[in-house]
Structures are given as C-alpha cells and as structure tokens.
Amino acid sequence: MSELLEELRAALWAVWHRRWIALATAWGVCLIGWLVISLIPNSYESKARVYVDVKDVLSRQLGFAGDGKEEIMRVRQTLSSAKNLEKVITATRLGEGITERGALDAAIAELDKKVKVTSEQDNLFEITATIGLRNLSDAENAVLARDVVQKLLDILREEHIVGNRAGISTAIADLDRQLEERKRELEEAEQRRLAFEAQYPDLVGGSESLSNKVQQARAELRDVEANLAAAESALASITAQIASTPRTLASTGRDATGPKAALLQAQTQLAELRARGLTDNHPDVVAATRQVTLLARQAAAAGDDGGGTPNPAYASLVAIRSERQANVEALQARRAALQSNFAALMASQASEPAVAAEANRISRDYDVLRKNYEKLLEDREALRTRGKVEDKASQFRFDVVQQPSVPQKPAAPNRPLLLLGVLVVGIGAGVAAAYAMAQLKAGFATPKKLEAALALPVIGAISLNLSDAARALEKKRLTQFFGACGGLLAVFMVLIVIEVITVRTLV
C-alpha cells in the first residue's frame, strides 16, 4: 500500500511540476474538440404512429380476410425498402442535385440508416425519420424530417388501398382472359361429346356409364323375371279354380234341395276359399274338396243333370283370369325388350373397347373443363365482391394516431454532454502529456525512488528554500495558472449557455 501511495505522490509531483504543459495540452484538445462539435449539424427527428385495424368483420364474412400480424410484418419490411426510399428522395429535398444513379443509390443507403419502422404493439407501429444535412439550416432540416415521414405515410396509403384495387383489377382482367379461353375449349369439347353420343348412343358417358347401364339392365331383367314367375303362378291358380267351378247354378223346385244343389253350393264354397288365396294343402280347402267329390258322386248316382242359372262366381273367376293373363303377356313383352337391350349392351361392351376408351376420354375431358370453368367463374365473382368492398373499406384499415409534425428541437447531437466529454478528455490528455514528459526526463520525485534506483542508502534530502522575490514570482505564476484553468472552465460554461439559448430559441 505504501508503495502505491509513493507512486501516486511521484505521479502528482511530476504532473504538478509540468502543469503548464498539461494546461496547454488541455486547452488545445478542448478547443479542437469544441470546434469539431460546433461543426456537427443538428439532426431533427419526426415520427408518426400508425394503428392497424385487423378486425374487419365484412372481409371475414366474405372469406378473404387474412392474418393481421402477417400484414403488419409485411408493412414493416416493405415500407423502408429501397424502392419506397427512392420515391421519398425524389419527392423531397433529399433529391436536389442528384442526377446520377450512383449518387441516388448512395442517398438511398444513407436514408435507410435514418428511417426506422418499429413495432410498439401487435397492431401499432411507429415510423421515425432523423434528418440532419450540412447544407440546410436547422429549420429546413426539421421540415425535411416531417416531409420524409409524411411521404412514407402517403406511400403506405397508396400501396395498401390503390395497390390492392389495382391488383384486384389486374386479377379480374386475367381471369376474364382465362375464362374466354376455357369457354372456347369447353364448347369444342361439348361439340365432340355431342357428335360422339349421336354416333354411339349406348356409350354416352363412357365405358363406366356403359357398365352402369349393363348392371341396371341386368337388375331390371331379374326383377321382371321374378314378377313374371309370380304372375304365371297366379294365372295357373286361377285357371285351376275355374276348372273346379260350375258354370250354372240350380234355380228352384226339388232340385234346389237335391244332390245337384248341394254339389253347386259346395263348389261355390271351394271356389271362395281358393279365391281367398288358400292353397290346395290348406285344411279348409282339403275338406271342401272331399265334400265336392262326395256330392259329385251322389249327384251322378241320382242322375240329376237338370239346367240352372249362370254361376256369378264362375264369371268373376273368368274376369280375374283375363286380367292375370294380360299381366303375364305384358311382363313377357317387357322381359323380351330387356333381354334385347341387355344383349346389345353386352355386345357394345365386348366388341368396341377402343370406342369405349374414346368415350371415357371425351367424357373425362369435358368434366375437367367444365369444373375448371365453374371454378374460374367463382373466383372472378369473389374478386369482384372484394373489389366493391375495398372501394368503401379496405381489408385492413390503417389509422394514423399520431401525425408527423415539425420538430421544435434537435434530437441529436447532445451538445452539452459532448462539450463536457471534450473537457474531460482535454484534462485527461493534459495530465497524460505532463506525466509522459516527466518519464522522458531523468529525475527522481522522492528519496525512496532515488534509493531504489541506485541501490544505495539515502541519508537525507535538502529542502528548496526560495527567496522573497522567487516566492512572489511563484505566487504570480500560480495565479496565472489557476486563471488559465478558470478560463478553460469559463469557456466551457459559455458554450453550455450558448447551446441552451440556441435550443430555446428554436423552440
């Protein structure tokens, strides 16, 4: 610790004995630094805040609302692009005197460093421009900063609203051209399909349709054959009933109660049971049949074969048989037609595979063209609806919540802080210069340093005794030194006061 204090004392002694060198160096560094700071132009900052409304209910209902975060990100990335910055330069005073492309590119690169688009919240972002040109006054720089931000806002509106409408109009025009082409192709495909169907009516719809027709014809033929079998069975049943039903009935006299009358009554009952749909194996039918057989034998033994009246049951059964006969004939005709159609379909399927393949291709091409045409129609109508909506309200609404204004005071540089920094650097440079000069000259600040350097014991040190004249001269020099130090601080304070007054005057 004592060695550290000894080194500190030595350094202070060295600087103090060369204080005029330190003071001169401090004055030189401070004057040069303050002059450089005075040449730095003031930079003025203008800003605007933009709010993005992504909750567009109408667009969402129409089905073309996008993600608001993606839209904000796109705006942030493209607003400060080289293309937009070029528009800003050519529309403001930044473009004055620029005639070559190289100079314009340099101006774009410089402006890119001065323009920032930052996001404050999810749907709020800030546009900031800092301008400070040497060839312009403070007032002109402040106005130019405002103009740059305003031009960026104008570009934002132009690209978002006018750009969207122009894009929609271009898209609709492209869809119209595509629709015309698809329409011609669809008409040509339809003509080919109609011509093919006229030549091969059985292959309408292609081989897949032909297979469906074959399956349908087979199913219809199967149903008709089942219905025909049922109708033939019903006809045979009614024929059997007619065969066992008498044509006439006994009318009056003793014959009305004789074997013949009983036989007719039993036959009538048997006919009624069969008319009800009972089969010959039914117990009631079996009993009635036995009774008819017995009465028929009795009537034959009695020799009763007298006349009678027409039997209405017989006439009814004959009418039923005629109806069922007609039904059987109709089903037979239907079966014959279906068999002929089925045979023709099978022949077409087996004998013309190349034609069936052509039918498939024509049908497939027509369906694809028709679906594409309908999809293009839907897209065009959706774009037209979107265009009408965006004429009144954009898909994403941009609201400027803070308009750009002319800044009243510079944003940079911070001159008081820079002036103070130069003062500190100047004093440090002076101290460093004095200490360096002391290290270059041979001498010892303390007896201990002499003892350490010579490795010999130091008996003592002789103090410096000054005369009265020398003391007066030393006092005068100290006064001059502190006056020079005070003058340096006074210049610093004057510069600070000038800076404060200048800023207040601008405000």
C-alpha positions in Angstrom: 0.0 0.0 0.0 2.9 2.4 0.9 4.5 1.7 -2.5 1.2 2.5 -4.3 1.0 5.8 -2.3 4.6 6.5 -3.1 3.9 6.0 -6.9 0.8 8.3 -6.7 2.9 11.0 -4.9 5.5 10.7 -7.6 3.0 11.0 -10.4 1.3 14.0 -8.9 4.7 15.7 -8.3 5.6 15.0 -11.9 2.4 16.4 -13.3 2.4 19.4 -11.0 6.0 20.4 -11.9 4.9 20.3 -15.6 1.4 21.8 -15.0 1.8 24.4 -17.8 2.4 21.6 -20.3 -0.8 19.8 -19.0 -2.8 23.1 -19.2 -1.6 23.9 -22.7 -2.5 20.4 -23.9 -5.9 20.6 -22.2 -6.6 24.0 -23.9 -5.6 22.6 -27.3 -7.6 19.4 -27.1 -10.7 21.3 -25.8 -10.6 24.0 -28.4 -10.2 21.5 -31.2 -12.9 19.2 -29.8 -15.3 22.1 -29.2 -14.7 23.3 -32.7 -15.5 19.9 -34.2 -18.7 19.7 -32.1 -19.8 23.1 -33.4 -19.4 21.8 -37.0 -21.7 18.8 -36.3 -25.1 19.7 -37.8 -28.3 19.3 -35.8 -30.4 16.3 -36.6 -34.2 16.6 -36.3 -36.5 13.7 -35.7 -40.1 13.4 -36.8 -42.3 10.4 -36.1 -45.8 9.1 -36.7 -47.7 6.3 -35.1 -50.0 4.0 -37.2 -52.7 1.7 -35.9 -53.7 -1.3 -37.9 -57.3 -2.4 -37.6 -57.3 -6.2 -38.4 -60.8 -6.9 -37.2 -62.7 -6.4 -40.4 -66.0 -8.3 -39.9 -67.2 -7.8 -43.5 -64.0 -9.1 -45.1 -64.0 -12.1 -42.7 -67.6 -12.9 -43.7 -66.8 -12.8 -47.3 -64.0 -15.2 -46.8 -60.9 -13.2 -47.8 -59.7 -11.7 -44.5 -56.1 -12.6 -43.8 -53.8 -12.6 -40.8 -53.3 -9.1 -39.4 -49.9 -9.9 -37.9 -48.6 -11.0 -41.3 -49.9 -7.8 -42.8 -48.2 -5.6 -40.2 -44.9 -7.6 -40.7 -45.2 -7.1 -44.5 -45.7 -3.3 -44.0 -42.7 -3.1 -41.7 -40.5 -5.0 -44.1 -41.5 -3.2 -47.3 -42.2 0.4 -46.1 -38.5 1.1 -45.8 -37.5 -0.8 -48.9 -35.1 0.7 -51.5 -38.0 1.2 -53.9 -40.0 3.3 -51.4 -37.0 5.2 -50.2 -36.2 6.2 -53.8 -39.7 7.6 -54.0 -39.1 9.6 -50.8 -35.8 11.0 -52.1 -37.3 12.0 -55.5 -40.3 13.7 -53.8 -38.4 15.7 -51.2 -35.4 18.0 -51.0 -33.2 15.0 -50.4 -33.2 14.5 -54.2 -31.9 18.0 -55.0 -28.8 17.9 -57.1 -28.9 14.1 -57.7 -28.6 13.3 -61.4 -26.6 10.0 -61.5 -27.7 6.6 -60.4 -24.7 6.1 -58.2 -25.5 9.2 -56.2 -29.1 8.1 -55.9 -28.0 4.7 -54.6 -25.7 6.4 -52.0 -28.6 8.7 -50.9 -30.9 5.6 -50.5 -28.3 3.8 -48.4 -27.9 6.9 -46.2 -31.6 7.4 -45.8 -32.0 3.8 -44.9 -29.9 4.4 -41.8 -32.1 7.4 -40.8 -35.5 5.8 -41.3 -36.8 3.3 -38.8 -40.1 1.4 -38.7 -40.6 -0.2 -35.3 -43.5 -2.2 -33.8 -44.7 -0.9 -30.4 -47.6 -3.4 -30.0 -49.2 -6.2 -32.0 -51.1 -3.7 -34.2 -49.3 -0.4 -33.6 -46.1 0.6 -35.2 -44.0 3.8 -35.4 -42.3 5.5 -38.4 -39.3 7.6 -37.4 -37.0 9.8 -39.6 -33.9 11.6 -38.4 -32.6 14.3 -40.8 -29.5 16.5 -40.4 -27.9 17.8 -43.6 -25.0 20.3 -43.5 -26.2 22.3 -46.5 -29.5 23.0 -44.8 -30.5 25.2 -41.9 -32.0 23.9 -38.7 -35.5 24.9 -39.7 -35.1 23.3 -43.1 -33.8 20.1 -41.6 -36.8 20.0 -39.2 -39.3 20.5 -42.1 -37.5 17.9 -44.2 -37.8 15.3 -41.4 -41.5 15.9 -41.3 -41.8 15.6 -45.1 -39.9 12.3 -45.1 -42.3 10.7 -42.6 -45.3 12.2 -44.4 -44.2 10.8 -47.7 -43.8 7.3 -46.1 -47.4 7.6 -44.9 -48.5 8.5 -48.4 -46.7 5.5 -49.8 -48.3 3.3 -47.2 -51.8 4.5 -48.2 -51.0 4.3 -51.9 -49.7 0.7 -51.8 -52.3 -0.6 -49.4 -55.5 0.9 -50.9 -54.7 1.9 -54.5 -52.3 -1.0 -54.8 -54.9 -3.5 -53.7 -57.5 -2.1 -56.1 -55.1 -2.2 -59.0 -54.1 -5.8 -58.1 -57.7 -6.8 -58.0 -58.5 -5.2 -61.3 -55.5 -6.9 -62.9 -56.5 -10.2 -61.4 -60.1 -9.8 -62.7 -58.7 -9.0 -66.2 -56.5 -12.1 -66.1 -59.5 -14.2 -65.1 -61.6 -12.8 -67.9 -58.9 -13.9 -70.4 -58.7 -17.3 -68.9 -62.5 -17.6 -68.9 -62.6 -16.8 -72.6 -60.0 -19.5 -73.4 -61.8 -22.1 -71.1 -65.1 -21.2 -72.7 -63.8 -21.9 -76.2 -62.2 -25.2 -75.1 -65.4 -26.2 -73.3 -67.6 -25.5 -76.3 -65.2 -27.6 -78.5 -65.3 -30.4 -76.0 -69.1 -30.3 -75.9 -69.3 -30.5 -79.7 -67.1 -33.5 -79.7 -69.2 -35.1 -77.0 -72.5 -34.5 -78.8 -71.1 -35.9 -82.0 -69.8 -39.0 -80.3 -73.1 -39.5 -78.5 -75.0 -39.2 -81.7 -72.8 -41.9 -83.3 -72.7 -44.2 -80.3 -75.8 -43.6 -78.1 -75.1 -46.7 -76.0 -71.7 -45.2 -74.9 -73.0 -41.9 -73.6 -70.9 -41.2 -70.6 -68.0 -43.6 -71.4 -67.4 -47.2 -70.5 -68.1 -46.5 -66.9 -71.6 -45.4 -67.9 -72.0 -48.4 -70.1 -71.1 -50.7 -67.2 -73.7 -49.0 -65.1 -76.2 -49.4 -67.8 -75.4 -53.2 -68.1 -75.8 -53.6 -64.4 -79.0 -51.7 -64.4 -80.4 -53.7 -67.3 -79.4 -56.9 -65.6 -81.2 -55.9 -62.4 -84.3 -54.8 -64.2 -84.4 -58.1 -66.1 -84.0 -60.0 -62.9 -86.9 -58.1 -61.4 -89.1 -58.6 -64.4 -88.4 -62.4 -64.5 -89.4 -62.6 -60.8 -92.6 -60.7 -61.4 -93.4 -62.9 -64.4 -92.9 -66.1 -62.4 -95.3 -64.7 -59.8 -97.8 -63.7 -62.4 -97.7 -67.1 -64.1 -98.2 -68.8 -60.8 -101.2 -66.7 -60.1 -102.6 -67.4 -63.6 -102.3 -71.2 -63.1 -104.0 -70.9 -59.7 -107.0 -69.0 -61.1 -107.2 -71.5 -64.1 -107.4 -74.3 -61.6 -110.2 -72.6 -59.7 -112.2 -72.0 -62.9 -111.9 -75.7 -63.8 -113.5 -76.7 -60.5 -116.2 -74.0 -60.5 -119.6 -74.8 -62.3 -120.9 -72.5 -64.9 -124.6 -72.7 -63.8 -126.5 -73.0 -60.5 -129.8 -74.8 -59.8 -132.6 -72.3 -59.6 -135.9 -73.7 -58.0 -138.1 -76.8 -57.2 -136.9 -80.1 -55.7 -133.6 -79.8 -57.4 -132.9 -76.8 -55.2 -132.5 -79.2 -52.2 -131.2 -82.2 -54.1 -127.7 -83.6 -54.6 -127.1 -81.2 -57.5 -127.9 -78.1 -55.5 -125.7 -79.3 -52.6 -122.9 -80.0 -55.1 -123.1 -76.5 -56.6 -123.1 -75.0 -53.1 -120.0 -77.0 -52.1 -118.3 -76.0 -55.3 -119.1 -72.4 -54.6 -117.6 -72.6 -51.2 -114.4 -74.3 -52.6 -114.1 -71.5 -55.2 -114.4 -68.8 -52.5 -111.6 -70.5 -50.4 -109.3 -70.6 -53.4 -110.2 -67.0 -54.3 -109.0 -66.0 -50.9 -105.6 -67.4 -51.8 -105.6 -70.6 -49.9 -103.6 -73.4 -51.4 -104.8 -77.0 -52.0 -102.9 -78.2 -48.9 -104.9 -75.9 -46.6 -107.2 -77.9 -44.2 -110.3 -76.0 -45.2 -109.6 -76.5 -48.9 -108.9 -80.2 -48.4 -112.2 -80.6 -46.5 -114.1 -78.7 -49.1 -112.6 -80.7 -51.9 -113.6 -84.0 -50.2 -117.2 -82.7 -49.8 -117.3 -81.7 -53.5 -116.1 -85.2 -54.6 -118.7 -86.9 -52.4 -121.6 -84.7 -53.6 -120.5 -85.2 -57.2 -120.8 -89.0 -56.7 -124.2 -88.6 -55.1 -125.4 -86.4 -57.9 -124.1 -88.8 -60.6 -125.9 -91.7 -58.8 -129.1 -89.7 -58.7 -128.9 -88.9 -62.4 -129.8 -85.3 -61.7 -128.5 -83.2 -64.6 -131.2 -80.6 -64.9 -130.5 -77.0 -66.1 -129.9 -73.9 -63.9 -128.9 -70.2 -63.9 -125.4 -68.9 -64.8 -122.9 -69.0 -61.8 -121.6 -65.5 -60.9 -118.5 -66.9 -59.2 -117.5 -68.6 -62.4 -117.9 -65.3 -64.3 -115.9 -63.4 -61.7 -113.1 -66.0 -61.9 -113.0 -65.8 -65.7 -112.6 -62.0 -65.4 -109.8 -62.4 -63.0 -108.1 -64.9 -65.3 -108.3 -62.5 -68.2 -106.6 -59.8 -66.1 -103.9 -62.0 -65.0 -103.3 -63.3 -68.5 -102.9 -59.8 -69.7 -100.4 -59.1 -66.9 -98.4 -62.2 -67.9 -98.3 -61.1 -71.5 -97.1 -57.6 -70.6 -94.3 -59.0 -68.4 -93.3 -61.3 -71.1 -93.0 -58.4 -73.6 -91.1 -56.4 -71.1 -88.7 -59.3 -70.5 -88.1 -59.7 -74.2 -87.3 -56.0 -74.6 -84.9 -56.0 -71.7 -83.2 -59.2 -73.0 -82.7 -57.5 -76.3 -81.3 -54.3 -74.7 -79.0 -56.3 -72.4 -77.7 -58.3 -75.3 -77.0 -55.1 -77.3 -75.2 -53.5 -74.3 -73.1 -56.6 -73.8 -72.2 -56.6 -77.5 -71.2 -53.0 -77.3 -69.0 -53.6 -74.3 -67.3 -56.6 -75.7 -66.9 -55.7 -79.3 -65.8 -52.0 -79.1 -63.2 -51.4 -76.4 -61.4 -48.7 -78.3 -64.7 -46.8 -78.8 -65.4 -47.2 -75.1 -61.9 -45.8 -74.2 -62.6 -42.8 -76.5 -65.9 -42.3 -74.8 -64.1 -42.3 -71.4 -61.6 -39.7 -72.6 -64.2 -37.4 -74.1 -66.3 -37.6 -71.0 -63.4 -37.0 -68.7 -62.0 -34.1 -70.7 -65.4 -32.4 -70.7 -65.9 -32.9 -67.0 -62.5 -31.4 -66.2 -63.0 -28.4 -68.5 -66.5 -27.8 -67.0 -65.2 -27.9 -63.4 -62.3 -25.5 -64.2 -64.6 -23.1 -65.9 -67.0 -23.1 -63.0 -64.1 -22.6 -60.5 -62.8 -19.6 -62.5 -66.3 -18.1 -62.5 -66.5 -18.4 -58.7 -63.0 -16.8 -58.3 -63.9 -13.9 -60.6 -67.2 -13.2 -58.7 -65.3 -13.4 -55.4 -62.7 -10.9 -56.6 -65.4 -8.5 -57.9 -67.1 -8.7 -54.5 -63.8 -8.0 -52.8 -63.1 -5.0 -55.0 -66.5 -3.5 -54.3 -65.9 -3.9 -50.5 -62.4 -2.4 -50.7 -63.8 0.6 -52.6 -65.6 1.5 -49.4 -63.4 -0.1 -46.7 -60.0 -1.6 -47.1 -59.4 -5.2 -45.9 -57.0 -3.8 -43.2 -57.7 -0.3 -42.1 -54.7 1.9 -41.3 -55.3 4.8 -38.9 -52.7 7.4 -38.2 -52.9 8.0 -34.5 -50.0 10.5 -34.4 -49.5 12.7 -37.4 -45.9 13.7 -38.3 -45.0 17.2 -37.1 -42.1 19.6 -37.5 -39.7 19.0 -34.5 -39.0 22.1 -32.5 -35.7 21.0 -31.0 -32.9 18.8 -32.4 -32.8 15.2 -31.5 -29.0 14.9 -31.9 -26.3 15.6 -31.1 -26.4 16.1 -27.3 -24.1 19.0 -27.3 -23.9 19.7 -23.5 -22.9 16.1 -23.0 -20.4 16.2 -25.8 -18.9 19.5 -24.6 -18.4 18.0 -21.1 -16.9 15.0 -22.6 -14.4 17.1 -24.6 -13.5 18.9 -21.4 -12.8 15.7 -19.5 -10.8 14.3 -22.4 -8.8 17.5 -22.6 -7.9 17.5 -18.9 -7.0 13.8 -19.1 -4.9 14.5 -22.2 -3.0 17.3 -20.4 -2.3 15.1 -17.3 -1.1 12.3 -19.6 1.1 14.6 -21.5 2.7 16.0 -18.4 3.3 12.6 -16.9 4.8 11.4 -20.2 7.2 14.3 -20.3 8.3 13.5 -16.7 9.0 9.9 -17.6 11.2 11.0 -20.5 13.5 13.3 -18.4 15.9 11.8 -15.8 15.0 12.7 -12.3 13.6 11.3 -9.0 10.5 12.7 -7.4 11.2 11.2 -3.9 14.2 9.9 -2.0 12.9 6.4 -2.0 12.9 6.3 -5.8 16.5 7.5 -5.8 17.4 4.8 -3.2 15.6 2.2 -5.2 17.3 3.3 -8.5 20.9 3.4 -7.1 20.6 0.6 -4.6 22.3 2.8 -2.1 21.1 4.2 1.2 19.9 7.9 1.1 21.0 9.7 4.2 18.6 12.7 3.8 17.0 15.3 1.5 17.6 19.1 1.3 14.5 21.2 1.1 14.3 24.0 -1.5 14.5 27.4 0.0 13.2 30.3 -2.1 13.9 34.0 -1.7 11.2 36.5 -1.3 11.4 37.5 -5.0 11.3 33.9 -6.0 8.2 33.3 -3.8 6.5 36.3 -5.3 7.2 35.1 -8.8 6.0 31.6 -7.9 2.8 33.1 -6.5 2.3 35.1 -9.6 2.7 32.0 -11.8 0.2 30.1 -9.7 -2.2 32.9 -10.1 -1.7 32.8 -13.8 -2.1 29.0 -13.9 -5.4 29.0 -11.9 -6.6 31.9 -14.1 -5.9 29.8 -17.2 -7.7 26.9 -15.6 -10.7 29.1 -14.7 -10.6 30.5 -18.3 -11.0 27.0 -19.6 -13.9 26.3 -17.4 -15.4 29.7 -18.3 -15.2 28.9 -22.0 -17.0 25.6 -21.3 -19.7 27.4 -19.3 -20.2 30.0 -22.1 -20.6 27.2 -24.7 -23.2 25.5 -22.5 -25.1 28.7 -22.1 -25.0 29.4 -25.8 -26.3 25.9 -26.5 -29.2 26.3 -24.1 -30.1 29.6 -25.5 -29.9 28.3 -29.1 -32.3 25.4 -28.3 -34.8 27.6 -26.5 -34.7 30.0 -29.5 -35.5 27.1 -31.8 -38.4 26.0 -29.6 
